[in-house]
């Protein structure tokens, strides 16, 4: 399917993170819509079933022979389709998160730098903030070190006309950055809500 530039990069990273060593799985996944890749259990299960895999327990040697299990030293890594067949969604989500982090973090930082460059004269420093819990305070002395959360706070404090519609994008960008920081898979709807600021 046709993806926007950012969606294309994200679809590639998600497919790569899920496919790992399996080129056929990568080629299968990359043909799907981004929305489907972010909820991939059904298509992963279908791919595994097409190879004749079932969720029945097998000896490790058989799993390796069938391409279900790969070993690197003492580390065992299972094929994503096997994880779907055995309902191990936690590891699937870990792989989705990795693919998202490798794409979203650089894109969000580009947006952060864009906001700093565009609204620099309204970004007064030093900027003081309170950590979660409210007991400890921090300070930013260099405008280039302002994070998305700081920028959102400064935008709210300024007259709304100065930042215009940028405030809603800053809010969403901050939420996405927080999701990634807490190892959460960012849902498709949230990514679509900031599509215009990520497609540089």
MARLUM-237065 format. One record per residue: y, z, x of N, C-alpha, C in turn. Coordinates in steps of 0.05 Angstrom, whole numbers, padded with zeros to 5 digits, always signed. Layout:
<rs>
YZXYZXYZX ...
</rs>
This chain:
<rs>
-00024+00000+00016+00000+00000+00000+00025+00000+00017 +00047-00009+00005+00073-00009+00020+00086+00018+00019 +00093+00029+00043+00106+00054+00045+00134+00051+00056 +00153+00068+00048+00179+00069+00060+00175+00078+00089 +00194+00073+00107+00190+00079+00136+00180+00107+00141 +00193+00128+00129+00183+00155+00134+00156+00159+00121 +00152+00150+00097+00126+00153+00084+00104+00140+00100 +00110+00117+00112+00091+00103+00129+00082+00120+00153 +00102+00132+00166+00096+00150+00189+00079+00174+00180 +00086+00185+00157+00072+00208+00147+00043+00201+00139 +00040+00178+00126+00014+00169+00118-00004+00164+00142 +00008+00153+00163-00008+00149+00188-00017+00175+00200 +00001+00195+00202-00006+00220+00214-00026+00235+00197 -00024+00234+00171-00043+00248+00154-00071+00235+00156 -00071+00208+00157-00097+00194+00159-00110+00200+00186 -00093+00201+00207-00104+00207+00234-00114+00236+00235 -00099+00255+00224-00107+00283+00225-00133+00288+00210 -00137+00273+00188-00162+00276+00172-00185+00261+00184 -00180+00238+00196-00202+00221+00206-00213+00230+00232 -00196+00241+00249-00204+00250+00276-00218+00228+00291 -00244+00230+00296-00257+00210+00313-00268+00186+00296 -00265+00187+00270-00278+00166+00253-00258+00144+00246 -00259+00122+00260-00241+00100+00256-00244+00088+00228 -00269+00086+00218-00273+00075+00192-00260+00093+00170 -00261+00119+00174-00247+00136+00155-00217+00132+00156 -00206+00130+00180-00178+00125+00183-00169+00099+00168 -00185+00078+00172-00178+00053+00159-00181+00055+00128 -00199+00072+00119-00203+00076+00091-00179+00092+00079 -00171+00113+00094-00150+00131+00084-00123+00117+00084 -00116+00101+00104-00090+00090+00107-00084+00070+00085 -00104+00061+00070-00101+00043+00048-00092+00057+00022 -00092+00083+00023-00085+00099-00002-00056+00106-00003 -00047+00113-00026-00019+00121-00031-00015+00149-00018 +00010+00154-00010+00016+00180+00002+00009+00203-00016 +00014+00200-00042+00008+00222-00061-00022+00228-00060 -00038+00208-00058-00067+00212-00057-00076+00225-00030 -00063+00217-00008-00070+00229+00018-00063+00258+00019 -00044+00267+00003-00036+00296+00003-00055+00312-00014 -00071+00299-00030-00092+00313-00046-00118+00297-00042 -00129+00299-00017-00150+00279-00009-00179+00286-00015 -00184+00309-00028-00212+00318-00031-00229+00297-00044 -00219+00286-00066-00235+00267-00081-00242+00242-00065 -00223+00230-00050-00228+00206-00035-00245+00212-00010 -00242+00236+00001-00259+00244+00023-00288+00248+00014 -00291+00260-00009-00318+00263-00020-00331+00236-00026 -00315+00218-00037-00326+00191-00042-00334+00177-00017 -00319+00180+00005-00326+00167+00030-00352+00179+00041 -00355+00205+00040-00379+00218+00049-00404+00209+00033 -00400+00207+00007-00422+00198-00010-00430+00169-00004 -00411+00153+00004-00417+00125+00010-00434+00123+00035 -00434+00144+00051-00452+00145+00075-00478+00159+00069 -00482+00167+00045-00506+00180+00038-00507+00210+00044 -00484+00222+00049-00483+00250+00055-00483+00266+00030 -00496+00289+00031-00496+00308+00009-00488+00335+00020 -00483+00354+00003-00475+00381+00012-00498+00399+00018 -00522+00388+00020-00545+00404+00028-00543+00413+00057 -00553+00436+00063-00553+00446+00090-00571+00430+00108 -00562+00424+00132-00577+00409+00151-00575+00423+00178 -00595+00417+00195-00594+00428+00222-00571+00414+00238 -00561+00429+00258-00538+00419+00273-00544+00392+00286 -00569+00388+00296-00576+00363+00309-00574+00340+00290 -00582+00344+00265-00580+00323+00245-00551+00317+00238 -00535+00338+00236-00507+00335+00230-00493+00318+00252 -00500+00324+00277-00488+00308+00299-00498+00279+00298 -00523+00275+00292-00534+00248+00292-00521+00231+00270 -00514+00243+00248-00502+00229+00226-00471+00227+00228 -00460+00238+00250-00431+00236+00253-00415+00256+00237 -00429+00277+00227-00416+00297+00211-00404+00319+00228 -00416+00324+00251-00408+00346+00269-00403+00335+00296 -00381+00344+00308-00375+00337+00336-00371+00363+00351 -00380+00363+00376-00378+00387+00393-00360+00381+00417 -00343+00400+00424-00327+00399+00448-00331+00426+00462 -00349+00428+00481-00356+00454+00492-00369+00470+00470 -00358+00494+00466-00369+00512+00445-00356+00507+00418 -00337+00490+00417-00323+00485+00392-00337+00464+00375 -00340+00471+00349-00353+00453+00330-00331+00443+00311 -00331+00417+00306-00312+00405+00288-00327+00388+00268 -00322+00393+00242-00336+00379+00221-00319+00356+00210 -00333+00335+00203-00320+00312+00190-00306+00320+00165 -00282+00309+00160-00267+00317+00136-00282+00312+00110 -00297+00290+00109-00312+00285+00085-00334+00306+00080 -00346+00316+00102-00365+00338+00099-00351+00363+00089 -00327+00368+00098-00312+00391+00088-00307+00389+00059 -00301+00364+00050-00296+00360+00021-00322+00364+00005 -00344+00354+00015-00369+00356+00001-00378+00385-00001 -00372+00401+00020-00380+00429+00020-00357+00448+00010 -00336+00435-00001-00314+00450-00013-00299+00468+00006 -00297+00460+00031-00282+00475+00051-00253+00464+00052 -00238+00471+00032-00211+00460+00030-00192+00473+00050 -00198+00496+00060-00180+00509+00079-00177+00492+00104 -00199+00483+00115-00197+00466+00139-00184+00439+00133 -00189+00428+00110-00175+00404+00102-00145+00408+00101 -00137+00430+00089-00108+00436+00088-00096+00440+00115 -00111+00452+00134-00102+00456+00161-00096+00429+00174 -00113+00409+00169-00109+00382+00180-00086+00368+00167 -00083+00372+00141-00059+00361+00127-00034+00373+00138 -00034+00399+00142-00010+00413+00152-00003+00402+00180 -00023+00398+00197-00017+00387+00224-00004+00360+00222 -00015+00342+00205-00004+00316+00202+00024+00316+00192 +00030+00335+00173+00057+00337+00162+00076+00348+00184 +00067+00369+00198+00085+00381+00218+00093+00361+00239 +00075+00344+00248+00081+00325+00269+00101+00304+00260 +00104+00300+00234+00122+00281+00223+00148+00293+00212 +00144+00315+00197+00167+00327+00183+00186+00342+00202 +00175+00356+00221+00192+00372+00239+00213+00354+00254 +00204+00332+00266+00224+00314+00279+00244+00302+00259 +00234+00294+00235+00251+00282+00215+00272+00302+00205 +00264+00326+00201+00283+00347+00192+00303+00354+00213 +00295+00353+00238+00313+00359+00260+00334+00336+00263 +00326+00312+00258+00345+00289+00258+00366+00294+00236 +00356+00303+00213+00375+00308+00191+00394+00331+00198 +00383+00352+00211+00399+00375+00219+00421+00366+00238 +00415+00349+00257+00434+00339+00276+00455+00321+00263 +00446+00306+00243+00465+00289+00227+00485+00306+00213 +00476+00328+00200+00494+00346+00185+00514+00359+00204 +00505+00368+00227+00523+00380+00247+00544+00360+00256 +00536+00336+00261+00556+00316+00270+00576+00309+00248 +00567+00307+00224+00584+00299+00201+00603+00321+00192 +00594+00346+00193+00610+00368+00182+00619+00388+00203 +00619+00380+00228+00624+00398+00250+00650+00415+00245 +00671+00403+00235+00696+00417+00233+00695+00440+00212 +00675+00439+00195+00672+00460+00175+00652+00482+00183 +00639+00477+00206+00618+00496+00215+00629+00516+00235 +00640+00537+00224+00654+00557+00241+00634+00576+00254 +00638+00579+00280+00621+00598+00295+00640+00618+00310 +00630+00641+00317+00602+00650+00315+00593+00653+00286 +00568+00647+00281+00556+00650+00254+00537+00673+00255 +00542+00694+00239+00524+00717+00238+00506+00715+00214 +00481+00723+00217+00462+00723+00196+00444+00747+00197 +00430+00753+00175+00412+00776+00174+00383+00766+00172 +00366+00777+00188+00338+00770+00186+00326+00780+00160 +00303+00768+00152+00289+00778+00128+00283+00807+00131 +00288+00822+00110+00285+00851+00111+00312+00865+00112 +00332+00850+00123+00359+00860+00122+00367+00881+00142 +00349+00888+00161+00355+00909+00180+00368+00899+00206 +00360+00875+00214+00370+00865+00240+00387+00840+00236 +00408+00839+00252+00426+00816+00250+00425+00798+00275 +00430+00773+00270+00431+00754+00292+00457+00739+00292 +00462+00725+00314+00487+00710+00316+00482+00683+00330 +00495+00662+00320+00494+00636+00333+00521+00629+00344 +00522+00624+00370+00548+00620+00383+00553+00590+00390 +00532+00574+00387+00535+00545+00393+00528+00530+00367 +00546+00513+00358+00542+00498+00333+00516+00481+00334 +00508+00472+00358+00484+00456+00360+00459+00472+00355 +00461+00498+00355+00438+00515+00351+00434+00523+00322 +00452+00514+00304+00450+00521+00276+00425+00508+00264 +00409+00524+00250+00385+00514+00237+00392+00506+00208 +00372+00494+00195+00377+00484+00167+00385+00507+00148 +00373+00530+00151+00380+00553+00135+00409+00562+00139 +00417+00562+00165+00445+00569+00171+00464+00548+00159 +00457+00523+00161+00475+00502+00151+00477+00503+00121 +00455+00510+00108+00456+00513+00078+00474+00536+00071 +00472+00558+00085+00490+00581+00079+00519+00574+00083 +00525+00560+00105+00553+00552+00110+00563+00533+00090 +00545+00515+00080+00553+00496+00060+00560+00510+00034 +00545+00530+00027+00550+00545+00002+00576+00561+00005 +00582+00572+00028+00606+00587+00032+00631+00570+00032 +00629+00545+00040+00651+00526+00040+00656+00516+00012 +00678+00504+00007+00683+00492-00019+00663+00470-00023 +00652+00469-00047+00630+00450-00053+00638+00421-00048 +00664+00415-00052+00673+00387-00049+00670+00378-00020 +00670+00396-00001+00668+00388+00027+00641+00376+00033 +00620+00388+00021+00593+00380+00027+00581+00362+00004 +00594+00363-00019+00585+00346-00041+00556+00350-00048 +00542+00327-00052+00514+00328-00059+00496+00336-00037 +00507+00340-00013+00490+00347+00010+00477+00374+00007 +00489+00391-00009+00479+00419-00012+00450+00419-00023 +00445+00402-00043+00418+00401-00055+00397+00391-00035 +00405+00373-00018+00387+00363+00003+00382+00384+00024 +00403+00399+00031+00400+00421+00051+00382+00442+00040 +00384+00448+00014+00366+00468+00002+00337+00459+00004 +00332+00434-00004+00305+00424-00003+00294+00422+00026 +00311+00413+00044+00303+00411+00072+00296+00438+00083 +00312+00459+00076+00306+00486+00085+00279+00496+00074 +00274+00490+00048+00249+00498+00036+00225+00485+00050 +00227+00459+00056+00206+00445+00070+00201+00457+00097 +00223+00462+00112+00220+00473+00139+00207+00501+00138 +00213+00517+00117+00201+00543+00114+00171+00540+00107 +00164+00521+00090+00136+00516+00084+00120+00510+00109 +00131+00492+00125+00117+00485+00150+00114+00509+00168 +00135+00525+00170+00134+00548+00188+00113+00568+00179 +00106+00568+00153+00086+00586+00143+00059+00572+00138 +00055+00550+00152+00029+00536+00151+00021+00527+00122 +00041+00520+00106+00036+00510+00079+00038+00480+00078 +00020+00468+00063+00022+00439+00059+00044+00433+00039 +00063+00416+00047+00086+00410+00030+00077+00390+00009 +00081+00397-00017+00072+00379-00038+00088+00353-00039 +00075+00333-00051+00086+00306-00052+00113+00306-00066 +00116+00321-00088+00141+00322-00104+00164+00331-00087 +00159+00350-00069+00181+00361-00052+00189+00341-00031 +00169+00326-00021+00176+00305-00001+00192+00283-00014 +00184+00275-00038+00199+00254-00052+00228+00262-00058 +00232+00288-00062+00259+00297-00069+00279+00294-00046 +00268+00291-00021+00286+00288+00002+00281+00261+00016 +00269+00243+00002+00261+00217+00014+00285+00203+00026 +00308+00204+00012+00331+00189+00022+00342+00200+00048 +00339+00226+00053+00350+00237+00079+00330+00235+00101 +00305+00229+00095+00285+00227+00116+00280+00198+00125 +00289+00179+00110+00285+00151+00116+00308+00140+00134 +00309+00150+00159+00330+00140+00177+00320+00115+00190 
</rs>
